[in-house]
Amino acid sequence: MKRKKAAAVIGTVAAIAVCAAGIFLYKVKFEEKRQDVLEEYMGYIEKGRYDKMYALLDEASRNTVSAEDFVVRNQKIYEGIEADNIRLDISDKQEKSQPISYKVTMDTVAGEISYDNDAFFEKESGKWRIKWSDSMIFPNLKAADKVSVVSIEAKRGEIYDRNGELLAGQGTVANVGLVPGKMAVQPQEELEAMAALLGTTAGSISDKLDASWVKDDSFVPVKKMTNSALETPAGEGEASLKDKLLELPGVMISDAESRVYPYGDCTSHLLGYVQEINAEELEELKGKGYDEQSILGKSGLEKLYEDRLKAQKGYKISIVDAEGNEKEALASVSAKDGENITLTIDGHLQQSVYEQYKNDKSSSIVMNPKTGEVLAMVSTPTFDSMDFVLGMSQEKWDSLNNDEDKPMFNRTRESWVPGSSFKPVIGAVGLTTGTLSADEDLGASGLSWQKDESWGDYRITTLHEYGGEAVLRNALIYSDNIYFAKAALRIGADTLTEQLKKLGFGEDIPFEIGMSKSQYSNEDGISSEIQLADSGYGQGQILVNPLHLACIYSAFVNEGNMIKPYLEIKDARGPEYWKAGVFSKEAAAVIQEDLTAVIADENGTGHGAYTEGANLAGKTGTAEIKASQDDESGTELGWFAVFNTDGDKKSSFLMLNMVEDVKDRGGSGYVVDLDKGLLDEMLTKE
């Protein structure tokens, strides 16, 4: 019996011990559970699960605020301030009789917000629930208060030309709209007339008028337009579009701020355009300072320099009382205007080049060959950047994309068959490598030639037969294809490809705007004698980017060194060479002298550009684009490269133009004639 009693006592003691341990563990869980509830509550904020947050409130709190009001208030505040990356720090040492103290840190649209707070709990049905009030959002927030988010506007950076002329920046456009209270009682006829003038539909205008915010005295915007477009005649012999619109009852035209491009079409390929950011872009650029009202560079320099041009709005987050008075500033970040950028481009020269070539499919580069400054980059035909900024109809978009002349296609960025404009390069390579002598007569071959019978029916032809020796100077003056085919054979495929690689073929051009690479072959090397011979006069499989070719020509000005091109003016930026010593100093001098003869000699293919008193050098080129040697349906590209030989670092210029479809229009002579007026302008430019 004593043993049984002892065992019973021991069992009772053990049971008491187990029970005590259970109570202890329960208390530990009690403390963890309160913290877990708080962590769960705060974790739902970033997930946007405000309904789940409400479910963690105690009954008294839920009697104070409805689920709908709770969700709306929390959602407006947290999403309004763009709360993100919310961090919760709960104090390790918590007094049993006190609420849980914690610290919240979050990222917002106005920067970081951090605050200390206390959370109170009530136990209901064995679970801990939060005793909620508005101070759970921010400690000093009361039920009648609001959280204000004020945005402070900033200005997108502007783009200027070398002379301080605005190329892209803030300006005004016409905002055409309607005031409903001043419209006709039955306005359908007027709406249809307005739609016809603006290139839209009466239905789309009616939809704008039916918006919930519209009142009789409201101004309802219908379409933004450039002021110049408004001043154009509405039809042949008719009044301006502006006058026609203002004849309609209720129409009002006001000014609106917009991104503008004062030089119009001539800079569209270069500058590109901006548009409002779309949902996909906004998600992709999350956290980089964009919102639903942001504009974004979509093409050209607007896109290239987006990170520098973009405006950073400022924001201030505050607690305000019911009367709108600020109680507490929670966070703020200053607005930051975008960076202004100055280009090497001369706006007036850009305009002049465009006007000369706007009716052609062309690519034009004007640069200073001694400094690398690009003075003009023009591709025609083109588009109007403002069509994208202000909004474009589907009809206009389709017409741009379906136009066979490809106005959206930037020809300055592509690579083209250079034709005879490549002959000076072959001459310089031959002289530099010692495979060609300037005074050696390679023999007259008439207008047609082949190396031997191994070429079969293939023959190289040239346009001009001349009586003098077949030496380098005459070959350049008369643009002798046969001479340069022979020169290429003398140089050899391996040497030529090696030298062309030194000239940057197959490389990216070190320039702000991405350009296509130049090539000497579709394969790894030049695979046949015929391809090698054709390469000698810029045919075969040779393709050259216009900017690259201009850089190569700069070596004839810089004692054999190729200049590095650039587009943006920066402090303390001097000329740099992209490739040094691509030609020998002697070879560069010989080519420059011979290209001077191409302009000065009456028989020179570039003589049409001759200007009394000016020291000009240059080379024409007519490149054939056809399927085979017998193809008579192919087209031709016309080239002309010209530069002054006596300019200093300030006055030196090199202009290179390419025009498509010059067949039966004078070939490269067509380009020379167009350039004559531009040369007169550049030679007289101070």
Order of alpha helices (4+ residues) and beta strands (2+ residues): alpha-alpha-alpha-alpha-beta-beta-beta-beta-beta-beta-beta-alpha-alpha-beta-alpha-alpha-beta-alpha-beta-alpha-beta-alpha-alpha-beta-beta-beta-alpha-beta-beta-alpha-alpha-alpha-beta-beta-alpha-alpha-alpha-alpha-alpha-beta-beta-alpha-beta-beta-beta-alpha
